[in-house]
Amino acid sequence: MANIYDSAYDLEKAIRNSEEFNSLKNAYDAVMADESAKKMFDNFRNTQMELQEKQMQGQEISEEEVEEARKVVELVQQHEDISKLMEEEQRLNVVINDVSSIITKPLEELYGNPEEEESNE
């Protein structure tokens, strides 16, 4: 049987060569090539990271911060290239989530799925 790490590296190569990853990379490159889109996207990512950091530290997120984040999201969604980038990122995330489900299947079979057990009670 192949070394589990070799299989993981094969999976990494498969993801890099996938249509989903290449579409994401092309969309990312298009955003990075457009200075205004890049600034907008960087602002969006910084806003996202700041809010996630606050949540992880258990800090309250103010109404003003929520409103500001909403405005930033609306703005980036109106930009065609950024919107395309977000769509492509979502497509790749579906693949990664599917792969993660496959990889964790032995653990799920061993321990069971708590969500299924709750619905059976």
C-alpha positions as CSV (number, residue, x, y, z in Angstrom):
1,M,0.0,0.0,0.0
2,A,1.2,3.5,-0.8
3,N,2.5,5.7,2.0
4,I,-0.4,7.9,3.2
5,Y,1.8,11.0,2.8
6,D,2.5,10.1,-0.8
7,S,-1.3,9.8,-1.4
8,A,-1.8,13.2,0.2
9,Y,0.8,14.7,-2.1
10,D,-0.9,13.0,-5.1
11,L,-4.1,14.6,-3.9
12,E,-2.5,18.0,-3.7
13,K,-1.2,17.6,-7.3
14,A,-4.7,16.6,-8.4
15,I,-6.2,19.7,-6.8
16,R,-3.5,21.9,-8.4
17,N,-4.3,20.4,-11.8
18,S,-8.0,20.5,-11.4
19,E,-10.3,22.7,-13.5
20,E,-11.7,24.2,-10.4
21,F,-8.2,25.3,-9.1
22,N,-7.1,26.6,-12.5
23,S,-10.3,28.6,-12.9
24,L,-9.8,30.0,-9.4
25,K,-6.2,30.9,-10.2
26,N,-7.2,32.7,-13.4
27,A,-9.9,34.6,-11.6
28,Y,-7.4,35.5,-8.8
29,D,-4.8,36.7,-11.4
30,A,-7.4,38.9,-13.1
31,V,-8.3,40.6,-9.8
32,M,-4.6,41.1,-9.0
33,A,-3.9,42.6,-12.4
34,D,-6.5,45.3,-11.9
35,E,-5.2,47.8,-9.3
36,S,-8.7,49.0,-8.2
37,A,-10.0,45.5,-7.9
38,K,-6.9,44.4,-6.0
39,K,-7.4,47.2,-3.4
40,M,-11.1,46.4,-3.1
41,F,-10.4,42.7,-2.6
42,D,-7.6,43.3,-0.1
43,N,-9.9,45.6,1.9
44,F,-12.6,42.9,1.8
45,R,-10.1,40.2,3.0
46,N,-8.8,42.5,5.8
47,T,-12.3,43.2,7.0
48,Q,-13.1,39.5,7.0
49,M,-10.0,38.6,8.9
50,E,-10.5,41.3,11.5
51,L,-14.0,40.1,12.2
52,Q,-13.0,36.5,12.4
53,E,-10.2,37.4,14.7
54,K,-12.6,39.2,17.0
55,Q,-15.0,36.3,17.0
56,M,-12.2,33.8,17.8
57,Q,-11.1,36.0,20.8
58,G,-14.7,36.1,22.0
59,Q,-15.1,39.8,21.4
60,E,-18.4,41.5,20.5
61,I,-18.7,42.7,17.0
62,S,-20.4,46.1,17.0
63,E,-23.4,47.0,14.8
64,E,-21.1,49.5,13.0
65,E,-18.6,46.8,12.2
66,V,-21.4,44.6,10.9
67,E,-22.7,47.4,8.8
68,E,-19.3,48.3,7.4
69,A,-18.7,44.6,6.5
70,R,-22.0,44.4,4.8
71,K,-21.1,47.5,2.7
72,V,-17.7,46.0,1.8
73,V,-19.4,42.7,0.7
74,E,-21.9,44.6,-1.4
75,L,-19.2,46.6,-3.1
76,V,-17.0,43.6,-4.0
77,Q,-20.0,41.6,-5.2
78,Q,-20.7,44.4,-7.7
79,H,-17.2,44.1,-9.2
80,E,-17.4,41.5,-12.0
81,D,-13.9,40.1,-11.6
82,I,-14.1,39.8,-7.8
83,S,-17.5,38.3,-8.0
84,K,-16.1,35.7,-10.4
85,L,-13.2,35.0,-8.1
86,M,-15.6,34.4,-5.2
87,E,-17.7,32.0,-7.3
88,E,-14.6,30.1,-8.4
89,E,-13.5,29.9,-4.7
90,Q,-16.8,28.5,-3.8
91,R,-16.6,25.8,-6.6
92,L,-13.2,24.7,-5.3
93,N,-14.5,24.7,-1.7
94,V,-17.2,22.2,-2.7
95,V,-14.5,19.9,-4.1
96,I,-12.4,20.3,-1.0
97,N,-15.4,19.6,1.3
98,D,-16.3,16.5,-0.7
99,V,-12.7,15.2,-0.5
100,S,-12.6,15.9,3.2
101,S,-15.8,13.9,3.7
102,I,-14.2,11.0,1.8
103,I,-11.0,11.2,3.9
104,T,-12.8,11.3,7.2
105,K,-15.2,8.5,6.3
106,P,-13.2,5.8,8.2
107,L,-13.5,8.0,11.4
108,E,-17.2,8.5,10.8
109,E,-17.7,4.8,10.4
110,L,-15.7,4.1,13.5
111,Y,-17.3,6.7,15.8
112,G,-20.6,7.2,14.0
113,N,-22.1,10.4,12.9
114,P,-23.5,12.4,15.9
115,E,-25.9,14.3,13.7
116,E,-27.5,11.0,12.4
117,E,-27.7,9.6,15.9
118,E,-29.5,12.7,17.2
119,S,-32.1,12.4,14.4
120,N,-32.7,8.7,15.1
121,E,-33.5,9.4,18.8
